[in-house]
């Protein structure tokens, strides 16, 4: 799992599962659904509203520290509107009842038109009936095992009646995902007596290994001096490397772990570059500088971390512009590291001026100082325990 998530496996699986669940719930309107733990009458589904593809809802819910289920199921029973939360969970053991509770629904309705507009017109003078929600999980052996044995990534806590089992054909699930072409040579190493395209459990295993391979390839090919880079995966190159390694591997898992070990030297070089390229500003000195400027301007000082982030982005950008991305393999890495250190040293005067500019820019946005506000801000920065980094030194 750890190797796979270096290649973003869990995020891709979760996003794909959310799409498949939304498509499955599109078949619910016109059907009757029973509420978990409710022995009463089932409700007739009218429509389903998807929330997880609306960033404005996620942002508003986050500001209020609200849970944000993926979907809302809207229907009627006994002449009254019913609203139910539904959440897509590929791993049932990660589901928690509170994520689809009536309290969560109440909080979401408090967001106003953002959510109520998706529900539809409420009956005049009546409130909708909020009912306990459900989790949408794949109908495959892992879900059934977790519901029986209760232990997986974490302990399973939801009841079977809170889980809706959704068909999940392996071929349809993974074929559209980046990295899927790498699954075939990996599965070929093990040659298990299963058809991966028909077995979700096997497909999940080889997709995770494929994304672990993607992570290794990105580690091996990505710039050592990164700056706002968006990784682009060359699936053909990753598959070709997997095929090359498959000729000597004893298992797909061994292939990936050996690949990970082989790339460790590049990771070490990237860490060395990051150390030399670290922002040469002592937090103590920066705090004093901010306090002096804020006191002279009569405003509340900005966050030290905010100053450091902006100055750091400028500094990293200057290093990148002057040094280039340092794509591996670097022919003479020691000499390149020395050159990076020299460039960092040469930027010191410009960095000093940039820090002043950043502080002045932030001060212009700050409110006037009131009694105790400045000292409180500085004390808070000190209490935050910001780690100080030593100035970058030329290597040689």
Secondary structure, DSSP 8 states (H G I E B T S, - for coil): -HHHHHTTHHHHHHHHHHHHHHHHHTTTTTSEE--TT--S--EEEEEEEE-TT-HHHHHHHHHTT----SEEEEEEETTEEEEEEEEE-SSGGG--GGGGSHHHHHHHHTTTHHHHHHH----TT---EEEEEEEEEE-SHHHHHHHHH-BSSSB--S-GGGEEEE---HHHHHTTSTTGGGHHHHHHHH--SS-GGG-HHHHHHHHHHHHHHHHHHHHHHSBSS-SS------HHHHHHHHHHHHTT-SSHHHHHHHHHHHTHHHHHHHHHHHHHTS----HHHHHHHHHHHHHHHTB----HHHHHHHHHHHHHHHHHHHH---BSS-TTHHHHHHHHHHHHHHTHHHHHHHHHHHHHHHHTTS-B--TTHHHHHHHHHHHTT-----------
